[in-house]
Amino acid sequence: MSDERTLLHQFFFEGGWYVTLIGAGGAIARILNSDEKHSLWDFFRKIVVAAIASGISWFVLEQADFSSFTKAIVYGIIGVVSPELIDGLITLARKMMRKPSLLLDFLSKK
């Protein structure tokens, strides 16, 4: 198991890190195409989130039996949607922390 993990890390540093650039590029394209005003901090944060999410997806999909082209499309899409998805999950978690009964009510419904 340790040898497989070491080999996967080696593959990442030999070329998998490019995936983070694909994800960041997707986020940059989305931000530039948007009419919303973004602060420099929001711009930086969304790009970093997209790069991290795309990097994580590389570890998940590296050994999958898909074409490289399909994987590149997935990495780009993850970069485009991940900043808003992460923001939504954080907002939802904060609401649940403020009022945990919402989560309990939701989970108890069948």
C-alpha positions as CSV (number, residue, x, y, z in Angstrom):
1,M,0.0,0.0,0.0
2,S,2.8,2.4,0.9
3,D,4.6,1.7,-2.4
4,E,1.4,2.4,-4.4
5,R,1.0,5.7,-2.6
6,T,4.6,6.6,-3.1
7,L,4.3,5.8,-6.8
8,L,1.1,7.9,-7.1
9,H,2.8,10.9,-5.5
10,Q,5.7,10.4,-7.9
11,F,3.4,10.5,-10.9
12,F,1.7,13.6,-9.5
13,F,5.0,15.5,-9.2
14,E,6.1,14.3,-12.6
15,G,3.0,15.6,-14.4
16,G,-0.2,15.4,-12.4
17,W,0.3,18.8,-11.0
18,Y,-0.6,20.2,-14.5
19,V,-4.2,19.2,-13.5
20,T,-4.2,22.0,-10.9
21,L,-3.5,24.5,-13.7
22,I,-6.4,23.1,-15.7
23,G,-8.7,23.6,-12.7
24,A,-7.4,27.1,-12.0
25,G,-7.8,27.9,-15.7
26,G,-11.5,26.8,-15.5
27,A,-12.0,29.1,-12.5
28,I,-10.3,32.0,-14.2
29,A,-12.5,31.6,-17.3
30,R,-15.6,31.5,-15.2
31,I,-14.6,34.6,-13.2
32,L,-13.7,36.5,-16.3
33,N,-16.9,35.5,-18.0
34,S,-19.0,36.6,-15.0
35,D,-20.6,40.1,-14.7
36,E,-20.2,39.9,-10.9
37,K,-17.7,42.2,-9.2
38,H,-14.9,40.2,-7.4
39,S,-12.4,41.5,-4.9
40,L,-8.8,40.5,-5.4
41,W,-9.2,38.1,-2.4
42,D,-12.2,36.4,-3.9
43,F,-10.4,36.1,-7.2
44,F,-7.4,34.5,-5.5
45,R,-9.5,32.3,-3.2
46,K,-11.7,30.8,-6.0
47,I,-8.6,30.0,-8.1
48,V,-6.9,28.3,-5.3
49,V,-10.1,26.3,-4.4
50,A,-10.4,25.2,-8.0
51,A,-6.8,24.1,-8.2
52,I,-7.0,22.1,-5.0
53,A,-10.3,20.4,-6.1
54,S,-8.8,19.5,-9.4
55,G,-5.7,18.1,-7.8
56,I,-7.9,16.0,-5.5
57,S,-9.8,14.8,-8.5
58,W,-6.6,13.8,-10.2
59,F,-5.8,11.4,-7.3
60,V,-9.3,9.9,-7.7
61,L,-9.3,9.6,-11.5
62,E,-5.6,8.9,-12.3
63,Q,-6.1,5.1,-12.3
64,A,-9.6,5.2,-13.9
65,D,-10.0,3.7,-17.4
66,F,-11.0,6.9,-19.2
67,S,-9.2,8.7,-22.0
68,S,-6.9,11.5,-21.1
69,F,-9.2,13.9,-23.0
70,T,-12.2,12.9,-20.9
71,K,-10.2,13.3,-17.7
72,A,-9.0,16.8,-18.8
73,I,-12.7,17.8,-19.4
74,V,-13.6,16.6,-16.0
75,Y,-10.7,18.5,-14.4
76,G,-11.8,21.7,-16.1
77,I,-15.4,21.3,-15.1
78,I,-14.4,20.7,-11.5
79,G,-12.3,23.9,-11.7
80,V,-15.3,25.8,-13.0
81,V,-17.9,24.7,-10.5
82,S,-15.9,23.8,-7.4
83,P,-15.6,27.4,-5.9
84,E,-19.3,27.9,-5.9
85,L,-20.0,24.3,-4.7
86,I,-17.5,24.7,-1.8
87,D,-19.1,28.1,-0.9
88,G,-22.5,26.5,-0.9
89,L,-21.4,23.7,1.3
90,I,-19.8,26.1,3.8
91,T,-23.0,28.2,3.9
92,L,-25.1,25.1,4.5
93,A,-22.8,23.9,7.2
94,R,-22.9,27.3,8.9
95,K,-26.7,27.3,8.8
96,M,-26.8,23.8,10.3
97,M,-24.4,24.8,13.1
98,R,-26.7,27.8,14.0
99,K,-29.8,25.6,14.0
100,P,-29.0,21.9,14.2
101,S,-32.7,21.0,14.4
102,L,-32.9,21.7,10.6
103,L,-30.5,18.8,10.0
104,L,-32.3,16.5,12.4
105,D,-35.7,17.3,10.9
106,F,-34.3,16.7,7.4
107,L,-32.7,13.4,8.4
108,S,-35.8,12.1,10.2
109,K,-38.1,12.5,7.1
110,K,-38.4,9.4,5.0
